[in-house]
Amino acid sequence: MTILQKRLQTIVQGSTGFWRLDGGLAAQPSSWALGGAILALFMLLFLGGCQKPYSELRPGVSKFVAQDQGLQSRDLVDMTNRMAADLLKCPVIAQNPNKVIVVMGSVTNTTSQPWQNDAIYVARIRAILNQYAQDRMAFVESRQTTVQLQQKQLGGGNGGFGQSSRAGIPQQGLMIPQYVLKGHFYDLPNTATTYHLCTFQLVDLRTGEIVWEGHYEVRTLNF
């Protein structure tokens, strides 16, 4: 017998009379106790029926939700998977005998929803490539972030790296990025739908040349 069934049985038994202080059950019936039991029964059934399974509380990232507007997690997963695979086919990476050193740039958002967090897209691309393409690509923090981390962890001193680095960074061991990976998001809102265009570029920091560019486009319904 489940806990819910035991509770229901206790409530029904208790509805036929008053509970005594000693724990026994009086013989006299009670209409108000019966009404309370019915109310308690309804609440238990209602609350028990409203409990949702885990699959509803945590829907998969590849599942579309009809109530959500704009880009969804499914778009993020599909987009970043496609961009990561396409980026590895770029000649400067695929045909390079050495590791390509990349720093992550930002995503420029010129859509009608400028408040959304677009950094998550390049973050997932980096996570995928860091996991599956470490033999071909190396990602480094920006110089400003690296300096801040060194100063924070080393107490603002040179950390024993010598006089050549007052910021505490070993200059000879510092990896210099060759490329920056960045993105640009656009959209075209209309009455019933909105067209989204998400582009990503790999830019040569020495020449400014865009050596690779990928795009993802999708149309979403407006509610």
N, C-alpha and C positions, 0 to 999 in steps of 0.2 A: 504494500500500500504506500502510495507516495505521501510526501509531507502535506501536499495540498488536500488530498483525500482525508487524511487524519484530521486536519483542521476543520474541514467541512463536517465530518462526523461529530466532532466535539461541539461545533456550533449548533447542529441540529438537536443533539441530545440536550444541550443547555437551553434550548428554546422552549422546552416543555415545563419549565419551572424556574424557581429562583435558586441561585447558588448560595449555600449556607457558608458561614464563616469557617466552619470546620472542614470545608471541602466537599461536603455531601450535596445532594440535590433534593430540594424540597418537592413535595408532591403537588403543590398548587401550581396550576398552569399560569403563564404570564403572557399576556398579549403584547406588551411592550418588548418583552424579551424575544418573542417570535419576530416582531418587526425588526428588531436589531439584528437578529440572526439572518433574516432575509437580506438586509442591507449589507452585512458583513460578507454574506455569500456572494452577493453581486460584486462587491469590491474585489474579493479574491479571484473570482472568475474574470473580471475585467482586467485586473493587474496581471494575472497569469497569462491572459490572451494577448496582452500588449507587449510581452517580452519578445524581442526580435532576435533572430538567430545571428550568429557572428557574420555570416555572409552578407547580411543586410547592414549591420553596423559598420563593417569594414569591407565595402565593395572593392573589387579588384581594380587596379589602376588602369586596366584595359577596358573597363566597362563604362559606357556612356550613361550619363544621368540626364534624363529629359528636362529636369528643372533647372539645370545649370546652363548659363549663357556663355558665349565666347569659347575660347580654347579650353579644352579639358585635359585631364591627365593622360587620356588616350592619345591626344594630339602631341603632347610633350614626349611620350614614350616613342611613338612612331617617328616623330621628327628627329629626335636626337639619335635614335638607332640608325636612321637613314643617313644623317649627316656624318656620324662617326665612321660608318662604313665607306661612304663616298670620299671622305677626307683622306683615308688611308690609301686611296687609289691615286691621289695627287702625285705627279712625277717628282716633286721636290721631297716627298716622303718615301714613295715606293721605290724610287731609283737612287736614293741617297744611301751610300754605304755607312754613313754615320747617323747617330741620333740627331733628330731635329729638335732644337730647344725652343719651346713655345711658352709665351706668357699669355694669360687670359685677359682679354679686354672686356669691355662692357657691352651691353645691348642697348642700342638707341631705340627708344620707343616713341614712335610718332603716330600711334594709333589713337582711336577715340577713347581708349581705356589706359591712360598713362600711369595709373596707380598700380597696375598689376606688377607682380614681381617677375621680371624677365631674366634676372640673373640666374634663375634656376635652370634655364635651358643650356647655357654654356657650362654651367656647373655639372650637369649630367653628361654632356659630351666629354668633358675632361675626365669624369669618373670612369666612363666606359673605356676611353683610350688609355688611361692610366692602368686600368685593369688588364686590358687585352693587347696593348701595343707598346709595352715598356721597352721592347727591343728596338723600336723605331722612333719613339717620341719621348721627350722629357719635358715636363711642365715645371716651371719655376714661378715663384712669387715675383711681383714687381719689385724694383729696387727700393721704392719707398717703404713697402710693407716689410721687406727684408731688414732694412735699417731699423725700423721701429721694433721689430721682433728682437733683433740683436741688442738694441739699447735696453729693452725691457728685461730680457733674460740675463744680460751681463752687467746690469746695474749702471749703464751709461758709460762705462769705461771702454778701454780697448780690448778687454777680455783676453789679454795675452797674445794678441795677434800682431803686436809690434806697432811702431810709430807710423807705418804707412797707412793705417786705417784707424782714424780717430773715432769712427762710428762703431768700431768693434767687428768689422767684416773682413775676413781674410781675402784680400784682393786677388791673390793668385788663384785661389780655389773657387772664386765666385763664377757661377755659370751665367754667361751673357746670353739673353734671349735673341734668337734670330728672327722669330716671327711672332705675331700677335694674332690671336683668334678672337674675333668680335662678331657682333650681329646687329641687324637692323630690322625692326618690325613695322609693318604698315597694315592698314586695313581700309576697306571701302564700304562703309555702312550704307544700307539701303532700307527700304520699308520693311521687308519681310526677312531679309538675310544680310549677313555681313561677310565680305570676302577678306581673308587674312593672307598676307604674304610675309613670310619670315625668311630672311636671308642671313647667311653666315659667310664671313670672309677670313681667309688666312693671308695676312699682309706681311711682306718682307720689310723688316724694320730698317734695313740698310738702304733700300731703294724706294720704298713706298709702293711697290708693285703688289697688286692683288694676285697672288699665285694660285689661289683656289677660291671658288665661290659656290655655295650650294643654296638651294631654296626649297621651301615647303609651303604649299598653298592649300587652303581649305575654306569652305564656305559653311557658316554656321547660321542656325535659325535664330531670329529675334523673337522674344516673348513679351 
